[in-house]
Amino acid sequence: MIMQTIKASVVKFVKDEDGLTIVEYAVAGGLITVAVVVTFTALGGAVNTRMIALCNAVLPGAC
């Protein structure tokens, strides 16, 4: 009896398309997160370079 219940639950889960939607949102969220991290990493490097150049222009040799 319990195996039939488990089997029915698994079949229902496989046929349920709401689960697929959740997976799609998770993948999209992951891709957006990666894009944001890459963008901020690149932006952080550019800002750091500019700050060092500014520091050297104002106080030569102090940076």
CHARMM-style PDB file with segment names, atoms N, HN, CA, C and O in Angstrom:
ATOM      1  N   MET     1       0.825  -1.197   0.000  1.00  0.00      PROA
ATOM      2  CA  MET     1       0.000   0.000   0.000  1.00  0.00      PROA
ATOM      3  C   MET     1       0.864   1.254   0.000  1.00  0.00      PROA
ATOM      4  O   MET     1       0.596   2.186  -0.758  1.00  0.00      PROA
ATOM      5  N   ILE     2       1.894   1.290   0.838  1.00  0.00      PROA
ATOM      6  HN  ILE     2       2.111   0.532   1.454  1.00  0.00      PROA
ATOM      7  CA  ILE     2       2.723   2.492   0.940  1.00  0.00      PROA
ATOM      8  C   ILE     2       3.530   2.699  -0.338  1.00  0.00      PROA
ATOM      9  O   ILE     2       3.761   3.843  -0.728  1.00  0.00      PROA
ATOM     10  N   MET     3       3.968   1.622  -1.007  1.00  0.00      PROA
ATOM     11  HN  MET     3       3.780   0.692  -0.690  1.00  0.00      PROA
ATOM     12  CA  MET     3       4.713   1.746  -2.258  1.00  0.00      PROA
ATOM     13  C   MET     3       3.840   2.366  -3.344  1.00  0.00      PROA
ATOM     14  O   MET     3       4.323   3.151  -4.161  1.00  0.00      PROA
ATOM     15  N   GLN     4       2.564   2.015  -3.351  1.00  0.00      PROA
ATOM     16  HN  GLN     4       2.173   1.378  -2.688  1.00  0.00      PROA
ATOM     17  CA  GLN     4       1.655   2.589  -4.344  1.00  0.00      PROA
ATOM     18  C   GLN     4       1.489   4.096  -4.102  1.00  0.00      PROA
ATOM     19  O   GLN     4       1.414   4.880  -5.047  1.00  0.00      PROA
ATOM     20  N   THR     5       1.432   4.478  -2.852  1.00  0.00      PROA
ATOM     21  HN  THR     5       1.492   3.840  -2.084  1.00  0.00      PROA
ATOM     22  CA  THR     5       1.301   5.885  -2.509  1.00  0.00      PROA
ATOM     23  C   THR     5       2.555   6.657  -2.927  1.00  0.00      PROA
ATOM     24  O   THR     5       2.468   7.754  -3.478  1.00  0.00      PROA
ATOM     25  N   ILE     6       3.711   6.072  -2.658  1.00  0.00      PROA
ATOM     26  HN  ILE     6       3.783   5.180  -2.210  1.00  0.00      PROA
ATOM     27  CA  ILE     6       4.973   6.712  -3.041  1.00  0.00      PROA
ATOM     28  C   ILE     6       5.059   6.812  -4.555  1.00  0.00      PROA
ATOM     29  O   ILE     6       5.435   7.855  -5.089  1.00  0.00      PROA
ATOM     30  N   LYS     7       4.714   5.735  -5.247  1.00  0.00      PROA
ATOM     31  HN  LYS     7       4.409   4.888  -4.813  1.00  0.00      PROA
ATOM     32  CA  LYS     7       4.761   5.733  -6.706  1.00  0.00      PROA
ATOM     33  C   LYS     7       3.816   6.794  -7.277  1.00  0.00      PROA
ATOM     34  O   LYS     7       4.175   7.512  -8.210  1.00  0.00      PROA
ATOM     35  N   ALA     8       2.636   6.886  -6.724  1.00  0.00      PROA
ATOM     36  HN  ALA     8       2.345   6.302  -5.966  1.00  0.00      PROA
ATOM     37  CA  ALA     8       1.663   7.877  -7.194  1.00  0.00      PROA
ATOM     38  C   ALA     8       2.190   9.296  -6.950  1.00  0.00      PROA
ATOM     39  O   ALA     8       2.008  10.177  -7.790  1.00  0.00      PROA
ATOM     40  N   SER     9       2.828   9.515  -5.823  1.00  0.00      PROA
ATOM     41  HN  SER     9       2.976   8.799  -5.140  1.00  0.00      PROA
ATOM     42  CA  SER     9       3.391  10.838  -5.512  1.00  0.00      PROA
ATOM     43  C   SER     9       4.518  11.196  -6.465  1.00  0.00      PROA
ATOM     44  O   SER     9       4.615  12.337  -6.915  1.00  0.00      PROA
ATOM     45  N   VAL    10       5.373  10.226  -6.775  1.00  0.00      PROA
ATOM     46  HN  VAL    10       5.295   9.298  -6.410  1.00  0.00      PROA
ATOM     47  CA  VAL    10       6.480  10.473  -7.697  1.00  0.00      PROA
ATOM     48  C   VAL    10       5.951  10.772  -9.096  1.00  0.00      PROA
ATOM     49  O   VAL    10       6.435  11.692  -9.756  1.00  0.00      PROA
ATOM     50  N   VAL    11       4.974  10.013  -9.548  1.00  0.00      PROA
ATOM     51  HN  VAL    11       4.581   9.266  -9.012  1.00  0.00      PROA
ATOM     52  CA  VAL    11       4.396  10.238 -10.874  1.00  0.00      PROA
ATOM     53  C   VAL    11       3.735  11.613 -10.929  1.00  0.00      PROA
ATOM     54  O   VAL    11       3.869  12.327 -11.924  1.00  0.00      PROA
ATOM     55  N   LYS    12       3.031  11.982  -9.879  1.00  0.00      PROA
ATOM     56  HN  LYS    12       2.922  11.403  -9.072  1.00  0.00      PROA
ATOM     57  CA  LYS    12       2.390  13.301  -9.825  1.00  0.00      PROA
ATOM     58  C   LYS    12       3.439  14.410  -9.856  1.00  0.00      PROA
ATOM     59  O   LYS    12       3.253  15.423 -10.530  1.00  0.00      PROA
ATOM     60  N   PHE    13       4.529  14.223  -9.136  1.00  0.00      PROA
ATOM     61  HN  PHE    13       4.680  13.400  -8.588  1.00  0.00      PROA
ATOM     62  CA  PHE    13       5.596  15.213  -9.109  1.00  0.00      PROA
ATOM     63  C   PHE    13       6.242  15.364 -10.482  1.00  0.00      PROA
ATOM     64  O   PHE    13       6.529  16.482 -10.910  1.00  0.00      PROA
ATOM     65  N   VAL    14       6.471  14.258 -11.171  1.00  0.00      PROA
ATOM     66  HN  VAL    14       6.238  13.350 -10.823  1.00  0.00      PROA
ATOM     67  CA  VAL    14       7.105  14.294 -12.483  1.00  0.00      PROA
ATOM     68  C   VAL    14       6.212  14.995 -13.501  1.00  0.00      PROA
ATOM     69  O   VAL    14       6.702  15.730 -14.358  1.00  0.00      PROA
ATOM     70  N   LYS    15       4.915  14.772 -13.410  1.00  0.00      PROA
ATOM     71  HN  LYS    15       4.516  14.175 -12.714  1.00  0.00      PROA
ATOM     72  CA  LYS    15       3.982  15.373 -14.355  1.00  0.00      PROA
ATOM     73  C   LYS    15       3.665  16.831 -14.023  1.00  0.00      PROA
ATOM     74  O   LYS    15       3.162  17.562 -14.876  1.00  0.00      PROA
ATOM     75  N   ASP    16       3.949  17.254 -12.815  1.00  0.00      PROA
ATOM     76  HN  ASP    16       4.358  16.660 -12.122  1.00  0.00      PROA
ATOM     77  CA  ASP    16       3.648  18.616 -12.381  1.00  0.00      PROA
ATOM     78  C   ASP    16       4.627  19.589 -13.037  1.00  0.00      PROA
ATOM     79  O   ASP    16       5.838  19.453 -12.860  1.00  0.00      PROA
ATOM     80  N   GLU    17       4.127  20.556 -13.781  1.00  0.00      PROA
ATOM     81  HN  GLU    17       3.144  20.667 -13.924  1.00  0.00      PROA
ATOM     82  CA  GLU    17       4.980  21.514 -14.478  1.00  0.00      PROA
ATOM     83  C   GLU    17       5.355  22.699 -13.593  1.00  0.00      PROA
ATOM     84  O   GLU    17       6.214  23.486 -13.992  1.00  0.00      PROA
ATOM     85  N   ASP    18       4.769  22.865 -12.437  1.00  0.00      PROA
ATOM     86  HN  ASP    18       4.072  22.225 -12.113  1.00  0.00      PROA
ATOM     87  CA  ASP    18       5.147  23.945 -11.533  1.00  0.00      PROA
ATOM     88  C   ASP    18       6.579  23.767 -11.042  1.00  0.00      PROA
ATOM     89  O   ASP    18       7.299  24.745 -10.843  1.00  0.00      PROA
ATOM     90  N   GLY    19       6.984  22.525 -10.850  1.00  0.00      PROA
ATOM     91  HN  GLY    19       6.399  21.731 -11.012  1.00  0.00      PROA
ATOM     92  CA  GLY    19       8.356  22.246 -10.438  1.00  0.00      PROA
ATOM     93  C   GLY    19       9.352  22.712 -11.476  1.00  0.00      PROA
ATOM     94  O   GLY    19      10.424  23.214 -11.136  1.00  0.00      PROA
ATOM     95  N   LEU    20       9.004  22.547 -12.744  1.00  0.00      PROA
ATOM     96  HN  LEU    20       8.134  22.139 -13.020  1.00  0.00      PROA
ATOM     97  CA  LEU    20       9.870  22.993 -13.820  1.00  0.00      PROA
ATOM     98  C   LEU    20      10.020  24.510 -13.789  1.00  0.00      PROA
ATOM     99  O   LEU    20      11.112  25.031 -14.018  1.00  0.00      PROA
ATOM    100  N   THR    21       8.955  25.204 -13.514  1.00  0.00      PROA
ATOM    101  HN  THR    21       8.068  24.781 -13.328  1.00  0.00      PROA
ATOM    102  CA  THR    21       9.000  26.657 -13.437  1.00  0.00      PROA
ATOM    103  C   THR    21       9.941  27.109 -12.318  1.00  0.00      PROA
ATOM    104  O   THR    21      10.691  28.070 -12.490  1.00  0.00      PROA
ATOM    105  N   ILE    22       9.904  26.437 -11.201  1.00  0.00      PROA
ATOM    106  HN  ILE    22       9.295  25.657 -11.061  1.00  0.00      PROA
ATOM    107  CA  ILE    22      10.783  26.775 -10.074  1.00  0.00      PROA
ATOM    108  C   ILE    22      12.239  26.577 -10.470  1.00  0.00      PROA
ATOM    109  O   ILE    22      13.094  27.398 -10.141  1.00  0.00      PROA
ATOM    110  N   VAL    23      12.517  25.495 -11.172  1.00  0.00      PROA
ATOM    111  HN  VAL    23      11.822  24.828 -11.439  1.00  0.00      PROA
ATOM    112  CA  VAL    23      13.886  25.234 -11.620  1.00  0.00      PROA
ATOM    113  C   VAL    23      14.333  26.320 -12.606  1.00  0.00      PROA
ATOM    114  O   VAL    23      15.471  26.785 -12.550  1.00  0.00      PROA
ATOM    115  N   GLU    24      13.442  26.715 -13.495  1.00  0.00      PROA
ATOM    116  HN  GLU    24      12.518  26.338 -13.541  1.00  0.00      PROA
ATOM    117  CA  GLU    24      13.790  27.771 -14.449  1.00  0.00      PROA
ATOM    118  C   GLU    24      14.106  29.078 -13.725  1.00  0.00      PROA
ATOM    119  O   GLU    24      15.066  29.765 -14.072  1.00  0.00      PROA
ATOM    120  N   TYR    25      13.307  29.418 -12.729  1.00  0.00      PROA
ATOM    121  HN  TYR    25      12.527  28.860 -12.447  1.00  0.00      PROA
ATOM    122  CA  TYR    25      13.579  30.635 -11.956  1.00  0.00      PROA
ATOM    123  C   TYR    25      14.908  30.514 -11.210  1.00  0.00      PROA
ATOM    124  O   TYR    25      15.651  31.491 -11.117  1.00  0.00      PROA
ATOM    125  N   ALA    26      15.210  29.355 -10.690  1.00  0.00      PROA
ATOM    126  HN  ALA    26      14.606  28.561 -10.765  1.00  0.00      PROA
ATOM    127  CA  ALA    26      16.469  29.163  -9.973  1.00  0.00      PROA
ATOM    128  C   ALA    26      17.661  29.324 -10.913  1.00  0.00      PROA
ATOM    129  O   ALA    26      18.656  29.953 -10.553  1.00  0.00      PROA
ATOM    130  N   VAL    27      17.567  28.763 -12.106  1.00  0.00      PROA
ATOM    131  HN  VAL    27      16.759  28.251 -12.399  1.00  0.00      PROA
ATOM    132  CA  VAL    27      18.653  28.896 -13.085  1.00  0.00      PROA
ATOM    133  C   VAL    27      18.811  30.355 -13.504  1.00  0.00      PROA
ATOM    134  O   VAL    27      19.929  30.866 -13.575  1.00  0.00      PROA
ATOM    135  N   ALA    28      17.696  31.022 -13.781  1.00  0.00      PROA
ATOM    136  HN  ALA    28      16.788  30.607 -13.723  1.00  0.00      PROA
ATOM    137  CA  ALA    28      17.753  32.434 -14.161  1.00  0.00      PROA
ATOM    138  C   ALA    28      18.352  33.277 -13.034  1.00  0.00      PROA
ATOM    139  O   ALA    28      19.172  34.158 -13.290  1.00  0.00      PROA
ATOM    140  N   GLY    29      17.953  33.017 -11.808  1.00  0.00      PROA
ATOM    141  HN  GLY    29      17.286  32.302 -11.600  1.00  0.00      PROA
ATOM    142  CA  GLY    29      18.504  33.740 -10.664  1.00  0.00      PROA
ATOM    143  C   GLY    29      19.998  33.512 -10.516  1.00  0.00      PROA
ATOM    144  O   GLY    29      20.745  34.441 -10.210  1.00  0.00      PROA
ATOM    145  N   GLY    30      20.428  32.291 -10.730  1.00  0.00      PROA
ATOM    146  HN  GLY    30      19.820  31.536 -10.979  1.00  0.00      PROA
ATOM    147  CA  GLY    30      21.856  31.982 -10.666  1.00  0.00      PROA
ATOM    148  C   GLY    30      22.649  32.716 -11.733  1.00  0.00      PROA
ATOM    149  O   GLY    30      23.732  33.236 -11.464  1.00  0.00      PROA
ATOM    150  N   LEU    31      22.106  32.758 -12.955  1.00  0.00      PROA
ATOM    151  HN  LEU    31      21.226  32.336 -13.174  1.00  0.00      PROA
ATOM    152  CA  LEU    31      22.787  33.465 -14.041  1.00  0.00      PROA
ATOM    153  C   LEU    31      22.862  34.967 -13.771  1.00  0.00      PROA
ATOM    154  O   LEU    31      23.880  35.599 -14.051  1.00  0.00      PROA
ATOM    155  N   ILE    32      21.800  35.532 -13.235  1.00  0.00      PROA
ATOM    156  HN  ILE    32      20.973  35.019 -13.008  1.00  0.00      PROA
ATOM    157  CA  ILE    32      21.797  36.952 -12.897  1.00  0.00      PROA
ATOM    158  C   ILE    32      22.817  37.232 -11.804  1.00  0.00      PROA
ATOM    159  O   ILE    32      23.532  38.232 -11.860  1.00  0.00      PROA
ATOM    160  N   THR    33      22.886  36.358 -10.814  1.00  0.00      PROA
ATOM    161  HN  THR    33      22.305  35.545 -10.769  1.00  0.00      PROA
ATOM    162  CA  THR    33      23.858  36.519  -9.730  1.00  0.00      PROA
ATOM    163  C   THR    33      25.286  36.493 -10.260  1.00  0.00      PROA
ATOM    164  O   THR    33      26.114  37.312  -9.862  1.00  0.00      PROA
ATOM    165  N   VAL    34      25.574  35.562 -11.150  1.00  0.00      PROA
ATOM    166  HN  VAL    34      24.901  34.896 -11.473  1.00  0.00      PROA
ATOM    167  CA  VAL    34      26.920  35.470 -11.731  1.00  0.00      PROA
ATOM    168  C   VAL    34      27.236  36.737 -12.521  1.00  0.00      PROA
ATOM    169  O   VAL    34      28.345  37.263 -12.434  1.00  0.00      PROA
ATOM    170  N   ALA    35      26.266  37.228 -13.290  1.00  0.00      PROA
ATOM    171  HN  ALA    35      25.365  36.801 -13.361  1.00  0.00      PROA
ATOM    172  CA  ALA    35      26.482  38.445 -14.076  1.00  0.00      PROA
ATOM    173  C   ALA    35      26.763  39.641 -13.167  1.00  0.00      PROA
ATOM    174  O   ALA    35      27.635  40.457 -13.469  1.00  0.00      PROA
ATOM    175  N   VAL    36      26.038  39.749 -12.070  1.00  0.00      PROA
ATOM    176  HN  VAL    36      25.330  39.087 -11.825  1.00  0.00      PROA
ATOM    177  CA  VAL    36      26.245  40.860 -11.130  1.00  0.00      PROA
ATOM    178  C   VAL    36      27.621  40.762 -10.482  1.00  0.00      PROA
ATOM    179  O   VAL    36      28.313  41.772 -10.348  1.00  0.00      PROA
ATOM    180  N   VAL    37      28.019  39.578 -10.085  1.00  0.00      PROA
ATOM    181  HN  VAL    37      27.457  38.758 -10.193  1.00  0.00      PROA
ATOM    182  CA  VAL    37      29.336  39.400  -9.454  1.00  0.00      PROA
ATOM    183  C   VAL    37      30.447  39.758 -10.425  1.00  0.00      PROA
ATOM    184  O   VAL    37      31.396  40.448 -10.050  1.00  0.00      PROA
ATOM    185  N   VAL    38      30.345  39.298 -11.673  1.00  0.00      PROA
ATOM    186  HN  VAL    38      29.574  38.738 -11.977  1.00  0.00      PROA
ATOM    187  CA  VAL    38      31.374  39.610 -12.674  1.00  0.00      PROA
ATOM    188  C   VAL    38      31.432  41.111 -12.928  1.00  0.00      PROA
ATOM    189  O   VAL    38      32.516  41.686 -13.027  1.00  0.00      PROA
ATOM    190  N   THR    39      30.271  41.743 -13.033  1.00  0.00      PROA
ATOM    191  HN  THR    39      29.390  41.275 -12.953  1.00  0.00      PROA
ATOM    192  CA  THR    39      30.222  43.184 -13.285  1.00  0.00      PROA
ATOM    193  C   THR    39      30.839  43.965 -12.131  1.00  0.00      PROA
ATOM    194  O   THR    39      31.646  44.867 -12.355  1.00  0.00      PROA
ATOM    195  N   PHE    40      30.465  43.625 -10.900  1.00  0.00      PROA
ATOM    196  HN  PHE    40      29.809  42.892 -10.719  1.00  0.00      PROA
ATOM    197  CA  PHE    40      31.009  44.344  -9.752  1.00  0.00      PROA
ATOM    198  C   PHE    40      32.498  44.083  -9.574  1.00  0.00      PROA
ATOM    199  O   PHE    40      33.225  44.968  -9.121  1.00  0.00      PROA
ATOM    200  N   THR    41      32.961  42.903  -9.917  1.00  0.00      PROA
ATOM    201  HN  THR    41      32.371  42.185 -10.286  1.00  0.00      PROA
ATOM    202  CA  THR    41      34.392  42.609  -9.823  1.00  0.00      PROA
ATOM    203  C   THR    41      35.168  43.473 -10.805  1.00  0.00      PROA
ATOM    204  O   THR    41      36.188  44.067 -10.458  1.00  0.00      PROA
ATOM    205  N   ALA    42      34.673  43.535 -12.031  1.00  0.00      PROA
ATOM    206  HN  ALA    42      33.844  43.052 -12.313  1.00  0.00      PROA
ATOM    207  CA  ALA    42      35.342  44.370 -13.035  1.00  0.00      PROA
ATOM    208  C   ALA    42      35.265  45.843 -12.655  1.00  0.00      PROA
ATOM    209  O   ALA    42      36.250  46.570 -12.781  1.00  0.00      PROA
ATOM    210  N   LEU    43      34.121  46.279 -12.198  1.00  0.00      PROA
ATOM    211  HN  LEU    43      33.320  45.689 -12.095  1.00  0.00      PROA
ATOM    212  CA  LEU    43      33.947  47.673 -11.792  1.00  0.00      PROA
ATOM    213  C   LEU    43      34.845  48.006 -10.596  1.00  0.00      PROA
ATOM    214  O   LEU    43      35.427  49.089 -10.531  1.00  0.00      PROA
ATOM    215  N   GLY    44      34.948  47.078  -9.666  1.00  0.00      PROA
ATOM    216  HN  GLY    44      34.475  46.199  -9.719  1.00  0.00      PROA
ATOM    217  CA  GLY    44      35.801  47.294  -8.494  1.00  0.00      PROA
ATOM    218  C   GLY    44      37.259  47.457  -8.881  1.00  0.00      PROA
ATOM    219  O   GLY    44      37.968  48.285  -8.308  1.00  0.00      PROA
ATOM    220  N   GLY    45      37.709  46.677  -9.846  1.00  0.00      PROA
ATOM    221  HN  GLY    45      37.133  46.005 -10.312  1.00  0.00      PROA
ATOM    222  CA  GLY    45      39.088  46.809 -10.327  1.00  0.00      PROA
ATOM    223  C   GLY    45      39.331  48.159 -10.977  1.00  0.00      PROA
ATOM    224  O   GLY    45      40.370  48.784 -10.768  1.00  0.00      PROA
ATOM    225  N   ALA    46      38.364  48.599 -11.764  1.00  0.00      PROA
ATOM    226  HN  ALA    46      37.519  48.091 -11.933  1.00  0.00      PROA
ATOM    227  CA  ALA    46      38.491  49.908 -12.433  1.00  0.00      PROA
ATOM    228  C   ALA    46      38.493  51.042 -11.412  1.00  0.00      PROA
ATOM    229  O   ALA    46      39.273  51.986 -11.529  1.00  0.00      PROA
ATOM    230  N   VAL    47      37.633  50.950 -10.426  1.00  0.00      PROA
ATOM    231  HN  VAL    47      36.999  50.183 -10.330  1.00  0.00      PROA
ATOM    232  CA  VAL    47      37.569  51.986  -9.387  1.00  0.00      PROA
ATOM    233  C   VAL    47      38.867  52.000  -8.581  1.00  0.00      PROA
ATOM    234  O   VAL    47      39.385  53.068  -8.252  1.00  0.00      PROA
ATOM    235  N   ASN    48      39.385  50.836  -8.268  1.00  0.00      PROA
ATOM    236  HN  ASN    48      38.965  49.968  -8.535  1.00  0.00      PROA
ATOM    237  CA  ASN    48      40.638  50.750  -7.519  1.00  0.00      PROA
ATOM    238  C   ASN    48      41.779  51.396  -8.299  1.00  0.00      PROA
ATOM    239  O   ASN    48      42.587  52.125  -7.726  1.00  0.00      PROA
ATOM    240  N   THR    49      41.847  51.135  -9.586  1.00  0.00      PROA
ATOM    241  HN  THR    49      41.189  50.542 -10.051  1.00  0.00      PROA
ATOM    242  CA  THR    49      42.891  51.733 -10.421  1.00  0.00      PROA
ATOM    243  C   THR    49      42.777  53.254 -10.424  1.00  0.00      PROA
ATOM    244  O   THR    49      43.783  53.953 -10.309  1.00  0.00      PROA
ATOM    245  N   ARG    50      41.566  53.764 -10.554  1.00  0.00      PROA
ATOM    246  HN  ARG    50      40.748  53.196 -10.648  1.00  0.00      PROA
ATOM    247  CA  ARG    50      41.357  55.218 -10.567  1.00  0.00      PROA
ATOM    248  C   ARG    50      41.711  55.841  -9.220  1.00  0.00      PROA
ATOM    249  O   ARG    50      42.300  56.921  -9.163  1.00  0.00      PROA
ATOM    250  N   MET    51      41.351  55.160  -8.143  1.00  0.00      PROA
ATOM    251  HN  MET    51      40.873  54.283  -8.189  1.00  0.00      PROA
ATOM    252  CA  MET    51      41.646  55.699  -6.806  1.00  0.00      PROA
ATOM    253  C   MET    51      43.149  55.763  -6.559  1.00  0.00      PROA
ATOM    254  O   MET    51      43.639  56.726  -5.970  1.00  0.00      PROA
ATOM    255  N   ILE    52      43.878  54.755  -7.001  1.00  0.00      PROA
ATOM    256  HN  ILE    52      43.480  53.972  -7.480  1.00  0.00      PROA
ATOM    257  CA  ILE    52      45.331  54.758  -6.834  1.00  0.00      PROA
ATOM    258  C   ILE    52      45.953  55.875  -7.672  1.00  0.00      PROA
ATOM    259  O   ILE    52      46.872  56.560  -7.222  1.00  0.00      PROA
ATOM    260  N   ALA    53      45.444  56.054  -8.897  1.00  0.00      PROA
ATOM    261  HN  ALA    53      44.697  55.498  -9.263  1.00  0.00      PROA
ATOM    262  CA  ALA    53      45.958  57.138  -9.747  1.00  0.00      PROA
ATOM    263  C   ALA    53      45.681  58.492  -9.107  1.00  0.00      PROA
ATOM    264  O   ALA    53      46.539  59.374  -9.122  1.00  0.00      PROA
ATOM    265  N   LEU    54      44.493  58.659  -8.546  1.00  0.00      PROA
ATOM    266  HN  LEU    54      43.795  57.943  -8.534  1.00  0.00      PROA
ATOM    267  CA  LEU    54      44.156  59.915  -7.876  1.00  0.00      PROA
ATOM    268  C   LEU    54      45.026  60.142  -6.656  1.00  0.00      PROA
ATOM    269  O   LEU    54      45.498  61.255  -6.424  1.00  0.00      PROA
ATOM    270  N   CYS    55      45.238  59.109  -5.887  1.00  0.00      PROA
ATOM    271  HN  CYS    55      44.855  58.205  -6.075  1.00  0.00      PROA
ATOM    272  CA  CYS    55      46.068  59.198  -4.691  1.00  0.00      PROA
ATOM    273  C   CYS    55      47.507  59.574  -5.073  1.00  0.00      PROA
ATOM    274  O   CYS    55      48.131  60.409  -4.417  1.00  0.00      PROA
ATOM    275  N   ASN    56      48.021  58.958  -6.125  1.00  0.00      PROA
ATOM    276  HN  ASN    56      47.515  58.280  -6.658  1.00  0.00      PROA
ATOM    277  CA  ASN    56      49.390  59.282  -6.582  1.00  0.00      PROA
ATOM    278  C   ASN    56      49.473  60.697  -7.130  1.00  0.00      PROA
ATOM    279  O   ASN    56      50.521  61.335  -7.025  1.00  0.00      PROA
ATOM    280  N   ALA    57      48.393  61.201  -7.710  1.00  0.00      PROA
ATOM    281  HN  ALA    57      47.542  60.683  -7.795  1.00  0.00      PROA
ATOM    282  CA  ALA    57      48.406  62.568  -8.224  1.00  0.00      PROA
ATOM    283  C   ALA    57      48.397  63.585  -7.105  1.00  0.00      PROA
ATOM    284  O   ALA    57      49.015  64.644  -7.211  1.00  0.00      PROA
ATOM    285  N   VAL    58      47.686  63.259  -6.020  1.00  0.00      PROA
ATOM    286  HN  VAL    58      47.184  62.399  -5.934  1.00  0.00      PROA
ATOM    287  CA  VAL    58      47.577  64.184  -4.899  1.00  0.00      PROA
ATOM    288  C   VAL    58      48.773  64.056  -3.966  1.00  0.00      PROA
ATOM    289  O   VAL    58      49.344  65.062  -3.545  1.00  0.00      PROA
ATOM    290  N   LEU    59      49.147  62.844  -3.647  1.00  0.00      PROA
ATOM    291  HN  LEU    59      48.683  62.027  -3.989  1.00  0.00      PROA
ATOM    292  CA  LEU    59      50.261  62.581  -2.722  1.00  0.00      PROA
ATOM    293  C   LEU    59      51.236  61.617  -3.388  1.00  0.00      PROA
ATOM    294  O   LEU    59      51.157  60.411  -3.153  1.00  0.00      PROA
ATOM    295  N   PRO    60      52.148  62.115  -4.206  1.00  0.00      PROA
ATOM    296  CA  PRO    60      53.072  61.225  -4.916  1.00  0.00      PROA
ATOM    297  C   PRO    60      53.884  60.363  -3.958  1.00  0.00      PROA
ATOM    298  O   PRO    60      54.458  60.867  -2.993  1.00  0.00      PROA
ATOM    299  N   GLY    61      53.929  59.075  -4.226  1.00  0.00      PROA
ATOM    300  HN  GLY    61      53.462  58.665  -5.010  1.00  0.00      PROA
ATOM    301  CA  GLY    61      54.720  58.144  -3.437  1.00  0.00      PROA
ATOM    302  C   GLY    61      54.038  57.663  -2.167  1.00  0.00      PROA
ATOM    303  O   GLY    61      54.584  56.800  -1.480  1.00  0.00      PROA
ATOM    304  N   ALA    62      52.870  58.185  -1.829  1.00  0.00      PROA
ATOM    305  HN  ALA    62      52.426  58.886  -2.387  1.00  0.00      PROA
ATOM    306  CA  ALA    62      52.206  57.786  -0.576  1.00  0.00      PROA
ATOM    307  C   ALA    62      51.302  56.557  -0.784  1.00  0.00      PROA
ATOM    308  O   ALA    62      50.891  55.923   0.187  1.00  0.00      PROA
ATOM    309  N   CYS    63      51.002  56.233  -2.007  1.00  0.00      PROA
ATOM    310  HN  CYS    63      51.336  56.748  -2.797  1.00  0.00      PROA
ATOM    311  CA  CYS    63      50.059  55.128  -2.236  1.00  0.00      PROA
ATOM    312  C   CYS    63      50.782  53.872  -2.570  1.00  0.00      PROA
ATOM    313  OT1 CYS    63      50.152  52.838  -2.794  1.00  0.00      PROA
TER     314      CYS     63
END
